[in-house]
Amino acid sequence: MDLPQNGESTDETAEISTRQSWWNRTIIGAGITSALGDLCYETGNVVLPGLMHALGLPAVFLGLMEGIADGLASFTKLGAGYIGDRFGHRKALVMLGYALNAVGQGLMALATGFYMIAGGRILAWFGRGLRGPLRDAIMTAATPSDQRGRAFGFHRAADTLGAILGPAVGTALVAWFGSALAAVSPAMPFRFVLLVSMIPGILAVISFATLVHDPGGTPNPHLAFLGTLSKMPSSFRRYLLAVGIYGSGDFAPTLLILAATQSLSSSHTLTAAGAFAGALYVLRNTIQTAASYPAGWLSDRLGARRILIVGYSLGVFSCVLLALTFSVGWSHLLPLGLVFVLSGICAAVQETVEPVVTASLVPQEIRATCYGVLGAVNGMGDLISSFLVGLVWTLFSPQLAFLVAGFMLSIGTMILYATSGGDSKQHN
């Protein structure tokens, strides 16, 4: 397969030329859809552990289920991107992904045991993996190349807004209706919230269907999966190396919450420490929402790779500060609050700017596949980092665990910096 040297197809160029700004119906629709999608599954996330506890299921089942679901979502992104590039159909698959999210929530609400819960969770996460790279490819096609940072920044801000509202809605519903519903059965309050969470999930499908316009890619029925991977530009491969190594230290936010809880428990009751840790997590998500658009704007003005290096560096600093907090024995909100703020800014930069850099390095004809590869690399990094940090924490100490994470983050940052000078060829 011979790939054209220009970054956009004729259809895509015509599509972009009709827009003078990133602020268009497709980007707005994608943002609204993502906010509704996050509201759907984040509302369910906050009550899922309670449902499993009410059904008498041990914690190890939750960890097993989440690991399988995350791994499946990562590899689904890889396959979804390739399908989008080969057949040129993206919008219908994105809508299917959002629909599966809502169906998965409903299946968990009706579950009577582990297998139904796991089936619902895996189905929902399969939907997340299916829609991600294809949605990013549609957004890229709808945005002028010099304004992609702002478009993705707006999208990530809207997405994270759903992540803030979701836990708040789920907690409020349990607080308001929990007592009455618990009289029916201990699991009923959690089932109720999961059923309610289907509403924004269904609205997400409707939003994407009515607001988002996909010009469609050019079908390439002869596109071979392995051949596509082998033809990824060398600059993109070097970029993936940096992203993958950085991701191997970028552990899950749940471990950050656990760290705050453990640190604060020495000077507060366990209940108070848990509440403070939850509030810090809300602060992190709020900071991420607020920082997403500015990160995208700066990437358009100063260069996406340069801003990504800064964001990566903040992640390194947050890990060092967290390790220092445990080493010194600080048990105050101020240093922990700074860690969560830095984590929120880092997440905003990472999730906003990584796809912008990707778009500049790969041709349009395999862009969805490359977004899928990026998602798979990030997903594998999440699995490695969380397991590594948890293992070192358990066998040795939390401060050593966060130093190890910081070391991996710093290596990834240095590789990104070292390879930035050699990636001169850019795709629009």
C-alpha positions, 0 to 999 in steps of 0.5 A, a space after each residue: 500500500 502506497 500512502 500519499 505524502 500529504 496529510 489530508 485527503 481531498 474530501 477532508 481538505 474540502 470539509 475543513 476549508 468550509 470552516 474558519 474555526 475549530 468551533 463548529 457543530 461537530 466539535 461541540 457535538 463531540 464535547 456534549 456527547 463525551 460529557 454525557 458518556 462520562 456522566 453515564 459511566 462515572 455515575 455508575 462507577 461510584 456505586 459499583 463497589 457498593 453493589 458488589 459488596 451488597 451481593 457478597 462479592 470479594 474485592 479481588 473480583 473487582 480488581 480482576 474485572 477491571 483489569 480484564 475490562 481495561 485490557 479489552 478496551 485497549 486492544 479494541 481501540 487498535 482494531 476499531 481504528 483499523 476498521 475505520 480506516 479500511 471501510 471509511 465508516 466511523 460515525 455508526 461505530 462511535 454511536 454503537 460504542 456509546 450505546 454499548 456503554 448504556 447497555 452495559 450499565 443496564 446489565 449491571 443493574 439487573 445482575 444477580 451475581 459476578 458474571 452478569 456484572 462482569 459481562 456488563 462492565 466488559 461490554 461497556 468498556 468494549 464500547 469505550 474502546 470502540 468509539 475512542 480512536 474513531 471519534 478522535 479521527 472525526 474531530 481531526 477531520 473537522 478541525 483546521 490543523 493549526 487549531 486542533 489543540 483548542 478543539 481537543 482541549 474543549 473536548 477533554 474539558 467537556 469529557 472531564 466535566 462529566 467525570 466531575 458530575 457523575 460521582 456527585 450525581 451517583 452519591 446524591 441519588 444514593 443519599 436521597 433514595 438509599 434508605 427507602 430503596 434499601 428496605 426492598 433489598 440492600 442492593 436496590 439503591 445501587 441498582 437504581 443509580 445504575 438504571 438512572 445512569 442509562 439516561 445520559 448514556 442514551 442521550 449521548 447516542 442521540 447527541 452524536 447522531 444529530 450534532 456530529 458530521 463525519 465527512 467519512 474516510 476513503 474506503 481502502 478494502 485492500 488495507 492490511 492490518 499488519 501492513 498498516 502498522 509496518 507503514 507507520 512513520 518512524 517519527 510516530 514510532 519514536 513518539 510511541 516509545 516515549 508515550 509507552 515508557 511514560 505511561 508505564 509510570 502513569 498509575 491509576 488515580 485510585 492509587 493516588 486516592 489511596 495514598 492520600 487516605 493513608 497519609 491523612 489517616 495518621 492525623 485524622 479518622 479513617 472516615 475523615 481521611 477518606 472524605 478528604 481524599 475524595 474531595 482532593 480527587 474532585 479537585 483534581 478532576 476540576 483542575 483537569 477540566 479547567 486546564 484542558 482548553 488552555 493546554 490545547 490553546 497553548 499547544 496551538 500557539 507554542 507547539 504541541 510537543 513542547 507543551 506535552 513535554 511540560 505536562 509530562 514534567 509536571 507528572 514527574 514532579 508530582 510523583 517526587 513530591 508524593 514520595 517526599 510526603 511519605 518520606 517526611 511523614 507529612 499529613 497535611 492537605 497542602 502538599 497533598 493538594 499540590 500533588 492532586 493539582 499537578 496531577 490534574 494539570 498533567 492529565 489535562 495536557 496529556 489527554 489533550 495534546 497527545 492526539 494533537 501530536 499524533 495527528 501531526 505525525 501520521 497521514 490521514 489515510 491511517 490516522 484512525 489506526 494510529 489513534 487506536 495504536 496510541 490508545 492501546 499503548 496508553 492502555 498497556 501503560 496503565 496496566 503496567 504502571 498500576 501493577 508496578 506501583 501496587 507491587 512495590 508499595 506492598 513489598 517495600 514502601 509507598 515512597 519507593 513505589 512513587 519514586 519508581 513511577 517518577 523514574 519511568 515518567 522521567 525516562 519517557 519525558 527525556 525520550 520525548 524531548 530527545 526525539 523532538 528535534 528529529 521529527 521535522 516532517 509534519 502532516 496537516 
